[in-house]
Amino acid sequence: MAEIGKLYLVPTPVGNLKDITLRALEILKETDIVLAEDTRNTGMLLKHYEISKPMQSYHAHNEHDKYKDVLNQLMAGKNMALVTDAGTPGISDPGFLIVRECYKNNIKVECLPGATAFVPALVKSGLPCDRFVFEGFMPVKKGRKTRFELLQSETRTMIFYESPYKLPTFLKDSALYFGSDRPVSVSREISKLFEETVNGTIEEVIKHFETKAPKGEFVIVMEGKKDA
């Protein structure tokens, strides 16, 4: 009977292709199969580092159908590396489900340290980073109002992800629930050529993006409610 394989969670660069660890490259070279959120994006990364490995698609829209097949391959002795388009698997990306199922089936899981977009955005925000809460993407419709209301009393620094198309609405909703004078730091295109961070009150940041259309993927770092 073949020895059970191992699942590796491998962080990939959020922008600059140099932001990948030597160990991540080593695992990608040695693993049997790479599970990719988008095989085209991962294919370009592998090609850049002259790595040739079989890839299988594993993303938010197929993971509930795919994870059993992945488990079977791991049980058959295949070592597999899960990567997303950018950053660490499981952080607002697929990963949680397969990790949970691996533990249920006594399959070893190893997560490599590496790139995650919110860490540099938080550290350079100028806002407290000793205690924070990661919220990721806010609900678009159902549950959005409830989530904002719950966060009104949050005293820790809050971190959100948002697309350029929804950023203006997010900022306006934030002004409504947190107050237009709440300090915020908005970073885009982390580690890329046009990386930018805008600091100020929510009102000031709204005005900035009214004159400059949002482009790229955003990390929003919001100061928590001041203790009374």
Sequence and secondary structure as in RCSB ss.txt:
>XXXX:A:sequence
MAEIGKLYLVPTPVGNLKDITLRALEILKETDIVLAEDTRNTGMLLKHYEISKPMQSYHAHNEHDKYKDVLNQLM
AGKNMALVTDAGTPGISDPGFLIVRECYKNNIKVECLPGATAFVPALVKSGLPCDRFVFEGFMPVKKGRKTRFEL
LQSETRTMIFYESPYKLPTFLKDSALYFGSDRPVSVSREISKLFEETVNGTIEEVIKHFETKAPKGEFVIVMEGK
KDA
>XXXX:A:secstr
     EEEE  B SS TT S HHHHHHHHH SEEEESSHHHHHHHHHHTT    EEE  TTTHHHHHHHHHHHHH
TT  EEEE SSB TTSSSS HHHHHHHHHTT EEEE     THHHHHHTSSS  SSEEEEES  SSTTHHHHHHH
HTT  SEEEEEE TTTHHHHHHHHHHHH TT EEEEEESTTSTT EEEEEEHHHHHHHHHHS   S EEEEE   
   
